[in-house]
Amino acid sequence: MTFNNSYINLPENFYEKVSPEKVPEASLIKFNSRLADDLNLDLEDIGEDELAEYFSGNKIFEGSEPIALAYAGHQFGHFVPQLGDGRAILLGEVLSSKFGRRDIQLKGSGQTRFSRAGDGKAALGPVLREYLVSEAMHALGVPTTRSLAAVTTGEDVYRETILPGAIVTRVASSHIRVGTFEYFAAREDVESLELLVDYVINRHYPEIKDLSNKYLALIEAVGEKQAELVSSWMSVGFVHGVMNTDNMSIAGETIDYGPCAFMESYDPATVFSSIDHYGRYAYANQGFIAQWNLSCLANTLLGFIDGDREAAIEQVQELLVKFKESFSAKLRFKLLAKIGILDEKEGDRELLQEFLELLQEDKVDFTLAFRTLASALDKDSEANKFKDLFGKLASGVDEWLSKWQARLEASDRDFKAIKDSMNSVNPVYIPRNHKVEEALAAAQSEDFSLFERMNEILSNPFEEQEGAEAYALPYEDKSFQYRTFCGT
């Protein structure tokens, strides 16, 4: 790797210089050669054993300057003034012709001063989940961190049970979070906060650096990125599960795949995280929480926005209203596109809402419903693919289908073009929760074949693949309450 490190040039209160802990027996599970090529990484001549040494931290790439980043965060609404990379180490940054500057980070690489009595390690299951889901999200077109490699470490990790240890190599636009701003604001370290603002603008939002109020512009720019991100999540049924401010990337990427999962039976109140007892991060709350997190970012910058605090608050409130409107418009556009409508007209919002209510009342699978809907444009028996998803509400479905077909007939596009556009945004395959669990369970016995198979299928989610029918189906028991855990 050819590193071009910049974050380490900030003062040392931004991070800790720390090396990854050595592991006893590194073994490569997966190396993302396609991503490596896109990053212009010249690793073709390195064998699997040596790749495992590098991506476990046993060996350090020349030019790497390992650091653990400092940040704070609101966790489930409660402020924690110091969090930081407790089990992750940034190896450095690389420049690529395709992506520009990207962080290369080891996650699960040992203790840092931010570990808070944790072991700094990661277990195999959460590592493979992050690899699978982050790469699936990329294929689905959702802004996300990526996975470059996964290795086992040959050591045990102690959680509720003894688990095999592993490390994932994560690639991100940066690892700067809302919590990074909160870290310095909590210490009233104005000088560091201003350095952070300038760094973030130069790295992520250079188009605003010369504006008269770059601080207000930064909040607006981050808000637009978050509105796009969270609306993209919701359009594919994704529930992040732990939208704390330390998990909100300033770059607008999905970060920290802990207790995340994909909704199957449509229900706006869907929660997967075992620790989200009150549904704070439920599916339908994600837009509101993104706005709340944005307000936390704004709170750290009020003194820069305007010397008059009340005037600064008023300007921020206007931006928060603008965020809500932008998010709602983006989500509505994405969901309408999933039912074939690209030009919103009067009555379309009600048509969409009626569709979602049908899904919720009959506990219909979110992904299958949207994917099979296009078949209902055909005047043959194939239309039953959609109707067969419903039970007792078939009459309500017929009524809705008639209104929907009449709406599309009034557009200036033929049905083939509409079907093609719908199929381009409605995936056949998502990381089905039970299939993910099957792959993770097999991996505990060192059988990575299901993990490989899922990666292959999820890399092309919008095209039907021969022999992959089981990966397009939800879990048979609709009453099953799936729960996920953070893995720390």
N, C-alpha and C positions, 0 to 999 in steps of 0.2 A: 504494500500500500504506500502511496505517496501522500503524506499528511500535510495539511495546510491549516495548522491550529490557530484559532483566534480567541476562544473563550479563556484560555489560560493566560492571555495577555491582560485580562482584567485583574484587579487587585485580589490578593489571596483570601480575602474574606468572602469571595464568591464561591470558593471550593476548597477541597482538601486534596493535596497531592498524595496519592495512595496507590499502591500496586495491587493487582489482583492476587488473591491467595493461591498458592500452588495446590493442585489437586493430584490425588495418587495415580489415577489411571484414566486419562482422557480418551474418549472414543467418539468419533464423528457419527452422528445420526443423519444429519441432513446439511447439505451445503447448497445454497441458492445460487447456482452458477449464472443463471440468467440475470439476476440482480447484480451480481458481481461484475458482469460484463457492462451493464448499464452504468455502473459506478466507475468504470474504467480501471478496475482492480486487476492487476496482472498476477493472478494466482494459479494459472494453468499448470505450471511446472511443479507445484507443491503437491505432494501426495496426501492421502487422507490422514495418515498418522500425524504428519506435521501440521496439517490444517487443524486437527484436533488440539494439538499443543498450543497453537496460536489462539484459537477460539475458546479455549478454556482459561487462558491467561497464564499458562505455564511458560510460554514464550511471548515476548513482546515485540511487535513489529517495529522495525527501525523507523524513527520519527514519531512514534507514539509518545504522548505525555499524559499518562493516566491520572485522572482526577475524579473526585466525587463531588457533585454539585450541591450547593446549599439552597434550601427553599423552605418555606413554611406552608400552611394550608388550612382551609376550613374543611374539616372532616365531618360529614353529616351535619353541617351547620355550626360546628363548634371549632373555634380557632385554636390551632396548635402552632406556637411561634417557631418551633424548629422541627423540621422533618428531614429533608435532604435525601441523597442517594444512600440509603442504608444497605442496599444489596446490589448496587449497580455502579459500574465504573466506566467513565467515558474514556475511550482509548485515544480519541482525537477526531479530527475532521478531515474529510477528503473532498476534492473538487471533481465533479464529473461534467462532461459536455452535455449530458441529458438532464441531470437533476440540479446542477450547481453544487452548493455546499451541503454536505450531509455529515451528521454525527455518526460515529461508530461506537456502540456501547455494549459492554458485557453486562448481562443481568443475571445475578446469582453468583457473583464472583468473590464474595467474602465480605467481611466486616469493614466498615469505615467509621469515622467518628460520629456519623449520623445514624448508626444502626440501632441505637436505643435498646441495647441488651439483646437484640436479635442476632441470629447467627450469620446473616448476610448471604445465606445460600438460597437456592431455588430447588424445588423438587421437580422430578421429570414430568409429571402431569401438567402443572401450570406452564412449564416451558413449551411443551408440545401444543398446548391449547393456544398460547400466544402465537406460535409459529403458524398453526393452521388458520386461526381466525384472522390474524393480521394479513396474511397473504390472500385469504378469501375476500376480505374487505377490499383489498387493492383490486382484485379481479372484478368485484362488483362496482368499481368506480367510486368508492368512498375514500376520501382523504385519510391516510393512515400512516403510522410508522410501519416499517417493513422488517422482515426477518431474514438475516443473511446466513445464519448457521445455528445449529443446535448440537450440543455434545453432552454425553454423559460424563460424570466426573469420577466414577469408581468409589464414591463415598456415600455414606448414609446421611439423610437429612431427617431430623426428628420433628414431627408435627404431632397430630393425634396418634399416628403410627409411625413406624420407621419406613422411610421412602427412599428410593434411589435419587441421588443428586444429579442435577443437570444445569446447563448454562445456555441461554439464548443470546445471540448477537443481534442487537436491534439497530436499525438504521432510521434516523429521523432528520427532519429539516433542522431541528434543534431540540434540546430537552428543557427549554425555558418554559416556565409555567406561570399562571397567575400567582401561584404560591411563591415564586421567585421574587416578584414585586412585593408581596406581603411580608416576606422575610426581612427586607430592608426597611419597609414602612414601619413594621412593628418595633424596630430598633431606632426609629427616627433618624436613620442614616440617609440624609438627603443627598449627600454627595454620591454615595453608591447607587441610589435610586436613579439619579440623573444619568450616571454612567450606563446603567442597565437600559434605560429608555433609549439612549443614543445607540447603544449596541444593537438592540432589537430592531430599531428603525433602519439602521444601516444594513442589517443582515436580512430582514424580512420585508420591510416596507420602505425602501429607499425613495419611493415616489412621494412620500409625505415629509421628508426631512427638511424641506425649505418652506413649509407652510407656516403661517404666523402663529398657529397654536398646534404644534406637532403632538402635544400630549393628548388633547381632545381628539385629534385626527387618529392617533394610535388606538384609542379606545374604539372609535368607529370602525377602523380597519379590522381590528381583532373581532369585533362584533359581527362584521360581514362574513368573516371566515367561519366563525362559530355557527352562524345562521345556516350557512351552506352545509357545514359538517353535520349538525344535528338533524337537519331536514333530510339529509342523505341517509343517516342512520335509520330514521323512522320510516323512510320509504321502502326499506328492505326488512323492517321488523326487528331491527337490532336494539337491544337494551344494554347500555354500557354497564350499569349496575353500581358504579361508584364514582359519580361525577363530582368528586371533591375538587376544590380549587387547585390542589397540587396535582390533579390529573387533567387539568385543562391546559392544553398546549397553546402557547401564544401564536404558533404557526398554523393553527387550525387543523391539526391532525388528530386522529384517534390515538390515544396513548394509554398505556397501562391496562392490558387485557387481563383483568382479574376475574371478578364474578360477573362476567358478561355472558350473554346467550342471545339466541334468536327466538322471537315469539313464534309459536305455532298457532294454536287457536287464538283468534283475534280477541283481545281484551285490553282496553286502554290502561287498566290497572295492573297489568302484568309486571311482576317483580321476580327476579331470580336470585338476587344476593341474599345469602343466609343471614347477613347482619343488617339488612334494610327492613327493620321490623315495622316501620310505619309507611312504607311505600314512597319515601322521599324521591327515589330515583326510578319510579315506575315508568313504563313506556311513555305514557301521555304527559308525564311531568318533565320530560327532558328539555323541551324548549324553555319552560319556565326556569328550570335550574340553570340553563345556559345564561339566561338573562340575569339571574341572581349572581352567578359567578362573575359575569361582566361588571356588575355593580361593585363587586369586591375589588376588581382591577381598578375601576374608576376611583374607588375610595382611597387607593394608595397614591393617586395622582392629583387629588383635588388642589393641593397647594401649588402645583405647577400650572394648573389650568387657569386659575384666577386668584389674585390676592384676596379677593372678597369671597369667603367660603360659601356664602349663600348664593352668590352669582355662579360659582363653580358648580354647586349642586344643581342649580336650575338648568345649566347647560348639559350636565350629565343626564338628568332626568329626561330631557328631550331626546338624547341619544338612546336611552333605554326604551323609550316608546318607539323610536324608529327601529330598534332591533326587533322588538316584538312584531311590528308590522312586516319587516323584511323576512323574519323567520316564517311567519304565517303564510306569506305570499309564496316563499320558496317551497314550503311543504305542500301547500295546495297545488302548486304547479306540478310538482313531482307525482303526487297522487293522481291528479287528473290525467297526466300523461300515461299513467299505468292503466287507466280505463280508456285510453285512446283519444283523449281530448287535449289538444295543444293550444286552442284559442278559447279561453274562458269566456262564456256568455252567461247571461242572466239565467238562473236556475241550475247551473252546473254544480255550485256548492251543495245545494240541496240534493242533487242526484248522487254526488259522492257520499254525502252523509248517510243517505238511505242505504247505499251499498254497504258501508261500514257497519251500520246497525244490523243489517241482515247477517253479516258475518258474525257479529258479536252474539246475536240472539241464538244462532244455531251452532256456535262454537266451531266455525269453519276455519280451516287452515289459511292463514294470511297469504303465504307465498303461493300455495296451490290455487287459491281463488283468483288472484290476479293473473297467474300464468295461464290458467285454463279459460279465462274469460274471453280471450281472443277467438277461441274455437266456437263461441256462441254466435259469431258473425257468419258462420257457415250454415247453409240451409240444408243440413243433413243430420244424421244421428250423432255426429261427433260433438254437437252442441251439448249433449248430455254429460260430457266430461266436466263441464262447469256445474250443471244442474244436479249431477249426482253427488256433489259435495254436500248438498243440503238434504235435510230430512223433512220434518214436519212443516217447514215454511215454504214448500215448493210453489204454492200459489203466489206468495209475496215475491218470490224470485221471478216468476213469469211476468208479473206486473212491472217489476223494475227493469227486466230485460227489454220489454216493449218500449219503455220510455228511453232507455239507453240507446237501443238500435235506431229509434226515430231521431234522437239527437245526432248520432253519427251520420245518418242518411242526409241530414241537413247541412253537413259540412261539405267542403269542396274536395275531399279526398276519397279515393275508392277504398273498399274494404281491405284489399290486399295491402295497400300502403299503411292502413291503420293497424292491421295485424302485425306487419313487420315492425312498426314503431313500438307497438305494445310489447312484442317479444324482445325488443332490444333493451327494455327497461325492467321487464319482469323475469327474474331468474328462474331457471328450472331447479337449480341447486343452491342451497345455502348450507352452512355448517349445522346440519340437523343435530340437535343436542344428544340424542341417543346414539347417533353414529360417531360423534366426537368421543363420547364415553366409551364406546366399543374400542375405538382406536387407542385411547389412553389406557384402557385396561389391558389390551394385548401388549402394549409397550412395556408395561410393568414386568412382563415375562420376556422382555427383549425381542418381541415380535413386532417389528415396525412396518409390516406389510400393509396393514389397514391404514396406518398413518400416511404411508406413501400413496396408497390408492386414493385417499381423501384429498390429498394435495393435488393429485393429478386431475380429479374430477372438478374440484373447486376452482382450478385455474381457468376453467372455461364454463362459467356458470349459466350462460344464456343459450347454450346449444345442447339439445338432447344428445346423450352419449349412449351408445349401445352397451348393454350390460350394466348400466348404472341406475336402473329404475328404482332400486331400493333406497338410493340416496336422495331421491326426490320426494319421498313419502314421510309424513309425520309419524310420531310414535303412536301406536294403535290406541293406547289408553289415554283418552282426552282428559281424564280426571287426575292424571299423575301430576304431582306438584314438583317440578324440577327445581333443584337448588344448586347454586354454585358458591364457591369459596375463594377467598382472595389468594391463598397459597403462601402467605407469609407466616 
